Amino acid sequence: VSQSRYKELMKIQDEVDSWHWYDQKLFEVHKDTDLSIRDIAKETTISSSSIFNTLKNCKAKIREAVGEEYEDYKNTDFELIK
């Protein structure tokens, strides 16, 4: 992992670590597994609309926290990350 990419991942992780545990866990399950929102809902008995809204808000928090660097990360433009 390049230093720029590592730096970006750490900024994102710092942001995630600052969230309420519920948001952290849902985001991590969504990010780290192949489960769809429906599958997560089925496994957890949390409504799919609640999961969708939580993930939408989590992604918005990340975009706000790391700004343009998030777009560079999504587009795998790691050399542009400060």
Backbone hydrogen bonds in HBPLUS format (Angstrom, degrees):
<---DONOR---> <-ACCEPTOR-->    atom                        ^
c    i                          cat <-CA-CA->   ^        H-A-AA   ^      H-
h    n   atom  resd res      DA  || num        DHA   H-A  angle D-A-AA Bond
n    s   type  num  typ     dist DA aas  dist angle  dist       angle   num
A0006-TYR N   A0002-SER O   2.88 MM   4  6.08 161.1  1.92 152.7 158.7     1
A0007-LYS N   A0003-GLN O   2.88 MM   4  6.04 157.8  1.93 147.7 153.4     2
A0008-GLU N   A0004-SER O   3.02 MM   4  6.29 158.2  2.07 148.1 153.5     3
A0009-LEU N   A0005-ARG O   2.92 MM   4  6.17 164.3  1.94 153.5 157.8     4
A0010-MET N   A0006-TYR O   2.93 MM   4  6.15 152.1  2.01 148.4 156.1     5
A0011-LYS N   A0007-LYS O   3.02 MM   4  6.32 150.3  2.11 145.7 153.4     6
A0012-ILE N   A0008-GLU O   3.01 MM   4  6.32 162.8  2.04 154.6 158.8     7
A0013-GLN N   A0009-LEU O   2.85 MM   4  6.06 160.5  1.89 147.0 153.1     8
A0014-ASP N   A0010-MET O   2.82 MM   4  5.96 156.7  1.87 146.7 152.9     9
A0015-GLU N   A0011-LYS O   3.07 MM   4  6.31 153.3  2.14 143.4 150.2    10
A0016-VAL N   A0012-ILE O   2.94 MM   4  6.26 164.7  1.96 155.5 159.2    11
A0017-ASP N   A0013-GLN O   2.84 MM   4  6.00 158.4  1.88 151.9 157.9    12
A0018-SER N   A0015-GLU O   3.04 MM   3  5.34 144.9  2.17 105.0 115.4    13
A0019-TRP N   A0016-VAL O   3.09 MM   3  5.50 165.0  2.12 115.2 120.0    14
A0024-GLN N   A0020-HIS O   3.05 MM   4  6.34 163.9  2.08 157.1 162.3    15
A0025-LYS N   A0021-TRP O   2.88 MM   4  6.06 168.2  1.90 155.3 157.4    16
A0026-LEU N   A0022-TYR O   3.07 MM   4  6.28 171.7  2.08 154.7 156.9    17
A0027-PHE N   A0023-ASP O   2.99 MM   4  6.02 164.5  2.01 149.7 154.7    18
A0028-GLU N   A0024-GLN O   2.89 MM   4  6.06 162.1  1.92 152.7 158.0    19
A0029-VAL N   A0025-LYS O   2.89 MM   4  6.08 163.3  1.92 153.7 158.0    20
A0030-HIS N   A0026-LEU O   2.97 MM   4  6.11 164.3  2.00 149.3 153.9    21
A0031-LYS N   A0027-PHE O   2.85 MM   4  5.98 157.8  1.90 149.5 156.2    22
A0032-ASP N   A0028-GLU O   2.75 MM   4  5.65 160.7  1.79 150.9 156.2    23
A0033-THR N   A0029-VAL O   3.16 MM   4  5.73 126.2  2.46 139.9 145.4    24
A0040-ILE N   A0036-SER O   2.89 MM   4  6.19 161.5  1.93 155.3 160.0    25
A0041-ALA N   A0037-ILE O   2.90 MM   4  6.09 158.5  1.95 148.3 154.6    26
A0042-LYS N   A0038-ARG O   2.90 MM   4  6.14 156.2  1.96 147.6 153.9    27
A0043-GLU N   A0039-ASP O   2.95 MM   4  6.16 159.7  1.99 150.3 155.4    28
A0044-THR N   A0040-ILE O   2.90 MM   4  5.96 150.2  1.99 150.5 158.3    29
A0045-THR N   A0041-ALA O   2.79 MM   4  5.24 137.4  1.97 144.3 150.9    30
A0050-SER N   A0047-SER O   3.12 MM   3  5.25 121.5  2.48  98.3 112.2    31
A0051-ILE N   A0047-SER O   3.07 MM   4  6.43 159.7  2.11 152.7 158.2    32
A0052-PHE N   A0048-SER O   2.85 MM   4  5.99 163.9  1.88 148.0 152.9    33
A0053-ASN N   A0049-SER O   2.97 MM   4  6.08 167.5  1.99 145.7 149.1    34
A0054-THR N   A0050-SER O   2.94 MM   4  6.05 158.6  1.98 146.4 152.8    35
A0055-LEU N   A0051-ILE O   2.91 MM   4  6.10 168.1  1.92 156.7 159.5    36
A0056-LYS N   A0052-PHE O   2.89 MM   4  6.07 156.8  1.95 150.3 157.5    37
A0057-ASN N   A0053-ASN O   2.95 MM   4  6.12 159.3  1.99 147.2 152.3    38
A0058-CYS N   A0054-THR O   2.85 MM   4  6.09 152.5  1.93 148.3 156.9    39
A0059-LYS N   A0055-LEU O   2.95 MM   4  6.13 164.4  1.97 151.3 154.4    40
A0060-ALA N   A0056-LYS O   3.09 MM   4  6.29 150.7  2.17 141.4 149.7    41
A0061-LYS N   A0057-ASN O   2.94 MM   4  6.21 151.0  2.03 145.6 153.2    42
A0062-ILE N   A0058-CYS O   3.04 MM   4  6.38 153.9  2.11 149.1 155.8    43
A0063-ARG N   A0059-LYS O   2.97 MM   4  6.23 164.6  1.99 148.9 153.0    44
A0064-GLU N   A0060-ALA O   2.92 MM   4  6.10 158.4  1.96 148.3 154.3    45
A0065-ALA N   A0061-LYS O   2.89 MM   4  6.02 153.5  1.96 144.6 152.2    46
A0066-VAL N   A0062-ILE O   2.96 MM   4  6.09 161.4  2.00 159.8 162.6    47
A0067-GLY N   A0063-ARG O   2.75 MM   4  5.11 125.9  2.04 135.5 145.1    48
A0069-GLU N   A0066-VAL O   3.13 MM   3  5.67 129.2  2.40 150.1 144.3    49
A0070-TYR N   A0067-GLY O   3.03 MM   3  5.72 145.6  2.15 115.8 124.1    50
A0071-GLU N   A0068-GLU O   2.98 MM   3  5.25 119.1  2.36 102.6 117.1    51
A0072-ASP N   A0068-GLU O   3.05 MM   4  6.48 157.7  2.10 152.7 159.3    52
A0073-TYR N   A0069-GLU O   2.88 MM   4  6.10 152.3  1.96 143.1 150.9    53
A0074-LYS N   A0070-TYR O   2.85 MM   4  6.14 163.2  1.88 153.3 157.2    54
A0075-ASN N   A0071-GLU O   2.94 MM   4  6.10 153.0  2.02 147.4 154.6    55
A0077-ASP N   A0072-ASP O   2.74 MM   5  4.80 153.7  1.81 152.5 152.4    56
A0076-THR N   A0073-TYR O   3.05 MM   3  4.91 159.8  2.09 105.0 110.0    57
A0080-LEU N   A0077-ASP O   3.03 MM   3  5.74 158.0  2.08 121.0 127.4    58
A0081-ILE N   A0078-PHE O   3.21 MM   3  5.42 156.7  2.26 106.1 113.1    59
